[in-house]
């Protein structure tokens, strides 16, 4: 577990940007932490690198840079988004330092758990295998899906800022970026199934995977509530939400608003 603890320390360092702005613990700090863990794993495994491990670490770096870069750009350039988020997300100005530290540590622990399948592969000296390749393909597809979804949403909002997005991937699923995120981490988890050395490693990996799935569904619920407030009176929007799955294509789950336990 020493390598896992080292990667937890990396996540703690880079997610600490959240002390500047509360939401950054789980946004910009998230992207920076995953990218930094990818770099740190390449350094830690420099004497036992395989093509598979290198590619898995590069996927973390690409994922983190894409997410962190996108979020930083949005923070700096999108005044409309920032003004909207002020009413949707608490600023954290009145939050105690103890509460902030609890969120910081919890978030960093989640990031370390999410990346633990690759961490344990290196720590266990497992090298590369077929399932790692399968997992990386799934992750790559997820990364492409969420990247394309973000680009399509930005393009649609430039054309019609006041309308909900139902073009491109959004015709298939209402939250394709969240779906892509889930695909990415599903690939990471699948890629480690053959290498967990003991029940503790299984538990850590499962906590990371189920944790991010929970966060994504919580984010979808928050987005659904926000969109219902903005577009609830639009008949086209009502038709859209009743016929397009919210999270997973072809799975007839059209709303998660009523699931109050999704508080992420």
C-alpha positions as CSV (number, residue, x, y, z in Angstrom):
1,X,0.0,0.0,0.0
2,X,3.0,2.3,0.1
3,X,2.6,3.3,-3.6
4,X,-1.1,4.0,-3.0
5,X,-0.3,6.2,0.0
6,X,2.3,8.1,-2.1
7,X,-0.3,8.7,-4.8
8,X,-2.8,9.8,-2.2
9,X,-0.2,12.4,-1.1
10,X,0.1,13.5,-4.7
11,X,-3.7,14.0,-4.9
12,X,-3.7,15.9,-1.6
13,X,-1.1,18.3,-3.0
14,X,-2.8,19.0,-6.3
15,X,-6.4,19.1,-5.0
16,X,-5.4,21.6,-2.4
17,X,-6.2,24.3,-5.0
18,X,-9.7,23.9,-3.5
19,X,-8.6,26.0,-0.5
20,X,-8.6,28.9,-3.0
21,X,-12.1,28.2,-4.1
22,X,-14.2,25.5,-2.5
23,X,-15.6,23.9,-5.7
24,X,-12.1,23.5,-7.1
25,X,-11.6,20.5,-4.7
26,X,-13.9,18.5,-7.0
27,X,-13.3,20.2,-10.3
28,X,-9.9,21.8,-11.2
29,X,-8.3,19.9,-8.3
30,X,-9.8,16.7,-9.7
31,X,-8.2,17.1,-13.1
32,X,-4.9,18.2,-11.8
33,X,-4.7,15.3,-9.3
34,X,-5.4,12.6,-12.0
35,X,-2.8,14.1,-14.3
36,X,-0.3,14.4,-11.5
37,X,-0.9,10.8,-10.5
38,X,-0.3,9.7,-14.1
39,X,3.1,11.5,-14.1
40,X,4.0,10.3,-10.6
41,X,3.2,6.6,-11.6
42,X,5.5,6.9,-14.6
43,X,8.3,8.0,-12.4
44,X,7.6,5.4,-9.6
45,X,7.4,2.6,-12.2
46,X,10.4,3.7,-14.3
47,X,12.3,0.5,-13.7
48,X,9.3,-1.8,-14.6
49,X,7.5,0.1,-17.3
50,X,5.6,-1.9,-19.9
51,X,3.8,-0.5,-22.9
52,X,0.5,-1.1,-21.2
53,X,1.5,0.7,-18.0
54,X,2.9,3.6,-20.0
55,X,-0.3,3.9,-22.0
56,X,-2.5,3.7,-18.8
57,X,-0.5,6.5,-17.2
58,X,-0.7,8.6,-20.4
59,X,-4.5,8.1,-20.4
60,X,-4.6,9.6,-16.8
61,X,-2.4,12.5,-17.9
62,X,-4.5,13.2,-21.0
63,X,-7.7,12.9,-19.0
64,X,-6.5,15.2,-16.3
65,X,-5.1,17.8,-18.7
66,X,-8.3,17.8,-20.7
67,X,-10.6,18.1,-17.7
68,X,-8.4,20.6,-15.8
69,X,-7.8,22.7,-18.9
70,X,-11.4,22.8,-19.8
71,X,-12.5,23.8,-16.3
72,X,-9.8,26.5,-16.0
73,X,-10.8,27.9,-19.4
74,X,-14.4,28.0,-18.4
75,X,-13.6,29.7,-15.1
76,X,-11.5,32.4,-16.8
77,X,-13.6,33.0,-20.0
78,X,-17.2,32.2,-19.2
79,X,-18.7,35.0,-17.1
80,X,-22.3,33.7,-17.8
81,X,-21.4,30.3,-16.4
82,X,-19.7,31.8,-13.3
83,X,-22.7,34.0,-12.6
84,X,-25.1,31.1,-12.9
85,X,-22.9,28.9,-10.7
86,X,-23.0,31.5,-7.9
87,X,-26.7,30.7,-7.5
88,X,-26.3,26.9,-7.9
89,X,-23.2,26.1,-5.9
90,X,-22.3,27.3,-2.4
91,X,-19.2,29.6,-2.4
92,X,-17.8,28.0,0.8
93,X,-16.9,31.4,2.2
94,X,-18.5,30.6,5.5
95,X,-17.3,27.0,5.7
96,X,-15.0,26.1,8.6
97,X,-11.4,25.0,7.9
98,X,-12.3,21.7,9.5
99,X,-15.1,21.1,6.9
100,X,-12.8,22.2,4.1
101,X,-10.1,19.8,5.2
102,X,-12.6,17.0,5.4
103,X,-13.7,17.6,1.8
104,X,-10.1,17.9,0.7
105,X,-9.1,14.6,2.2
106,X,-12.2,12.8,1.0
107,X,-11.8,14.1,-2.5
108,X,-8.1,13.2,-2.7
109,X,-8.8,9.7,-1.3
110,X,-11.4,9.2,-4.0
111,X,-8.9,10.2,-6.7
112,X,-6.4,7.8,-5.4
113,X,-9.0,5.0,-5.2
114,X,-10.1,5.7,-8.8
115,X,-6.6,5.3,-10.1
116,X,-5.8,2.4,-7.8
117,X,-6.2,-0.4,-10.4
118,X,-3.1,1.0,-12.1
119,X,-1.4,1.8,-8.8
120,X,-1.9,-1.8,-7.7
121,X,-0.8,-3.2,-11.1
122,X,2.6,-1.5,-10.6
123,X,2.9,-2.3,-6.9
124,X,2.1,-6.0,-7.5
125,X,4.6,-6.2,-10.4
126,X,1.8,-7.4,-12.7
127,X,3.0,-5.8,-16.0
128,X,0.5,-5.8,-18.9
129,X,-2.2,-8.3,-19.9
130,X,-5.1,-8.6,-22.2
131,X,-7.6,-7.2,-19.8
132,X,-5.5,-4.1,-19.3
133,X,-5.7,-3.4,-23.0
134,X,-9.4,-4.0,-23.1
135,X,-9.8,-1.6,-20.2
136,X,-7.7,1.1,-21.9
137,X,-9.8,0.8,-25.1
138,X,-13.0,1.4,-23.0
139,X,-11.3,4.3,-21.2
140,X,-10.2,5.8,-24.5
141,X,-13.7,5.6,-25.9
142,X,-15.0,7.3,-22.8
143,X,-12.4,10.1,-23.1
144,X,-13.4,10.7,-26.7
145,X,-17.1,10.7,-25.8
146,X,-16.8,13.3,-23.1
147,X,-14.5,15.4,-25.1
148,X,-16.8,15.4,-28.1
149,X,-19.8,16.1,-25.9
150,X,-18.1,19.2,-24.3
151,X,-17.2,20.5,-27.8
152,X,-20.7,19.9,-29.1
153,X,-22.3,21.6,-26.1
154,X,-20.1,24.7,-26.4
155,X,-20.8,24.9,-30.1
156,X,-24.6,24.6,-29.6
157,X,-24.6,27.2,-26.8
158,X,-22.7,29.7,-29.1
159,X,-25.5,29.4,-31.7
160,X,-28.4,29.5,-29.2
161,X,-27.3,30.3,-25.6
162,X,-30.9,30.2,-24.2
163,X,-31.8,26.7,-25.5
164,X,-31.1,23.3,-24.1
165,X,-28.8,21.1,-26.1
166,X,-30.3,18.2,-28.0
167,X,-27.9,17.8,-30.9
168,X,-25.0,15.5,-31.6
169,X,-24.4,13.0,-28.8
170,X,-27.1,14.8,-26.8
171,X,-29.7,13.2,-29.2
172,X,-28.7,9.8,-27.7
173,X,-28.3,10.6,-24.1
174,X,-28.9,13.8,-22.1
175,X,-25.6,13.7,-20.2
176,X,-23.1,12.3,-22.7
177,X,-20.2,13.9,-20.9
178,X,-21.1,12.1,-17.7
179,X,-21.6,8.9,-19.6
180,X,-18.1,9.3,-21.1
181,X,-16.7,9.9,-17.6
182,X,-18.3,6.6,-16.4
183,X,-16.9,4.8,-19.4
184,X,-13.5,6.1,-18.7
185,X,-13.4,4.8,-15.1
186,X,-15.2,1.6,-16.0
187,X,-12.2,0.9,-18.3
188,X,-9.8,1.7,-15.5
189,X,-11.5,-0.7,-13.1
190,X,-11.9,-3.5,-15.7
191,X,-8.2,-3.2,-16.6
192,X,-7.3,-4.2,-13.0
193,X,-9.7,-7.1,-12.4
194,X,-7.0,-9.7,-12.9
195,X,-4.3,-8.2,-10.6
196,X,-5.8,-7.4,-7.2
197,X,-3.7,-9.3,-4.7
198,X,-6.0,-9.3,-1.7
199,X,-9.5,-8.2,-0.5
200,X,-8.2,-4.8,0.6
201,X,-7.1,-4.0,-3.0
202,X,-10.5,-5.1,-4.3
203,X,-12.3,-2.9,-1.7
204,X,-10.2,0.2,-2.5
205,X,-10.7,-0.2,-6.3
206,X,-14.4,-0.8,-5.8
207,X,-14.7,2.3,-3.6
208,X,-13.1,4.4,-6.3
209,X,-15.2,3.0,-9.1
210,X,-18.6,3.1,-7.3
211,X,-17.7,6.5,-5.8
212,X,-17.2,8.2,-9.2
213,X,-20.4,6.5,-10.5
214,X,-22.3,8.0,-7.6
215,X,-20.8,11.4,-8.2
216,X,-21.8,11.3,-11.9
217,X,-25.4,10.4,-11.1
218,X,-25.4,13.1,-8.4
219,X,-24.1,15.6,-11.0
220,X,-26.8,14.5,-13.5
221,X,-29.5,15.0,-10.8
222,X,-28.2,18.5,-10.1
223,X,-28.1,19.3,-13.8
224,X,-31.6,17.9,-14.3
225,X,-33.0,20.1,-11.5
226,X,-31.3,23.2,-13.0
227,X,-32.5,22.4,-16.5
228,X,-36.1,21.8,-15.3
229,X,-36.1,25.3,-13.8
230,X,-34.7,26.9,-17.0
231,X,-36.7,24.9,-19.6
232,X,-39.5,23.2,-17.8
233,X,-42.2,25.2,-19.6
234,X,-40.8,24.4,-23.1
235,X,-42.9,21.6,-24.8
236,X,-39.8,20.6,-26.9
237,X,-37.8,20.1,-23.7
238,X,-40.6,18.1,-22.2
239,X,-40.6,15.8,-25.2
240,X,-36.8,15.6,-25.1
241,X,-36.6,14.5,-21.5
242,X,-39.4,12.0,-21.9
243,X,-37.7,10.2,-24.8
244,X,-34.0,10.5,-24.2
245,X,-32.3,8.6,-21.4
246,X,-30.5,10.8,-18.9
247,X,-27.3,8.9,-18.3
248,X,-26.8,5.7,-20.3
249,X,-27.9,5.2,-24.0
250,X,-30.7,2.7,-24.6
251,X,-31.4,2.4,-20.8
252,X,-34.8,3.8,-20.1
253,X,-33.9,5.9,-17.1
254,X,-35.3,9.3,-17.9
255,X,-35.1,11.1,-14.6
256,X,-33.1,11.0,-11.3
257,X,-34.5,14.1,-9.7
258,X,-36.6,12.1,-7.2
259,X,-33.6,10.3,-5.9
260,X,-32.7,12.7,-3.1
261,X,-29.9,10.4,-1.8
262,X,-27.9,11.5,-4.9
263,X,-26.6,14.6,-3.2
264,X,-23.2,14.9,-4.9
